[in-house]
Amino acid sequence: MSTERKMEGKADEVVGKAKEGVGRATDNEQWQAEGRADQAKGGLKQAGEKLKDAAEKAKDAITGK
């Protein structure tokens, strides 16, 4: 599940970069803003999953699993 969510986050970032680039090329400020928002959303998804992974590792280290 965690890997899947990380991949979704990365996909959001890639789509966001593309959308922002098209917005720049066409001088469309709305697409630029949406692209930046998609990138931020993707980054947050990835960060959340990394935090979950770290918490799971810490729990396993404490419990000896």
GUKOL-43044 format. One record per residue (C-alpha): residue number from 1; x, y, z; residue in three letters. Coordinates in Angstrom, 3 decimals, decimal comma. Layout:
BEGIN
   nr         u         v         w  rest
  NUM         X         Y         Z   Ala
...
! end
This chain:
BEGIN
   nr         u         v         w  rest
    1     0,000     0,000     0,000   Met
    2     2,734     2,444     0,924   Ser
    3     4,600     1,953    -2,339   Thr
    4     1,382     2,428    -4,276   Glu
    5     0,682     5,748    -2,512   Arg
    6     4,268     6,902    -3,108   Lys
    7     3,854     6,122    -6,808   Met
    8     0,574     8,052    -6,870   Glu
    9     2,379    10,998    -5,318   Gly
   10     5,164    10,843    -7,884   Lys
   11     2,577    10,641   -10,682   Ala
   12     0,847    13,740    -9,302   Asp
   13     4,172    15,565    -9,345   Glu
   14     4,900    14,570   -12,948   Val
   15     1,422    15,554   -14,127   Val
   16     1,758    18,820   -12,221   Gly
   17     5,082    19,640   -13,873   Lys
   18     3,614    18,921   -17,287   Ala
   19     0,513    20,994   -16,581   Lys
   20     2,622    23,883   -15,300   Glu
   21     4,830    23,684   -18,400   Gly
   22     1,851    23,778   -20,744   Val
   23     0,486    26,694   -18,762   Gly
   24     3,735    28,588   -19,198   Arg
   25     3,900    27,791   -22,905   Ala
   26     0,340    28,985   -23,470   Thr
   27     0,539    31,820   -20,947   Asp
   28    -2,328    30,233   -18,993   Asn
   29    -1,982    31,246   -15,347   Glu
   30    -4,714    28,866   -14,179   Gln
   31    -2,891    25,817   -15,570   Trp
   32     0,350    27,033   -14,045   Gln
   33    -1,293    27,313   -10,634   Ala
   34    -3,009    23,934   -10,988   Glu
   35     0,298    22,381   -11,968   Gly
   36     2,031    23,783    -8,905   Arg
   37    -0,851    22,566    -6,731   Ala
   38    -0,622    19,061    -8,214   Asp
   39     3,100    19,008    -7,532   Gln
   40     2,560    20,049    -3,932   Ala
   41    -0,167    17,429    -3,474   Lys
   42     2,167    14,754    -4,829   Gly
   43     4,971    15,832    -2,558   Gly
   44     2,699    15,732     0,467   Leu
   45     1,500    12,223    -0,398   Lys
   46     5,060    11,008    -0,646   Gln
   47     6,105    12,720     2,574   Ala
   48     3,159    11,214     4,429   Gly
   49     4,044     7,724     3,251   Glu
   50     7,695     8,195     4,195   Lys
   51     6,595     9,301     7,655   Leu
   52     4,382     6,214     7,999   Lys
   53     7,295     4,002     6,933   Asp
   54     9,593     5,613     9,477   Ala
   55     7,029     5,204    12,250   Ala
   56     6,561     1,536    11,345   Glu
   57    10,323     0,937    11,418   Lys
   58    10,602     2,672    14,776   Ala
   59     7,745     0,576    16,170   Lys
   60     9,373    -2,612    14,873   Asp
   61    12,707    -1,613    16,418   Ala
   62    11,084    -1,025    19,785   Ile
   63     9,017    -4,199    19,756   Thr
   64    11,827    -6,305    18,296   Gly
   65     9,971    -7,423    15,172   Lys
! end
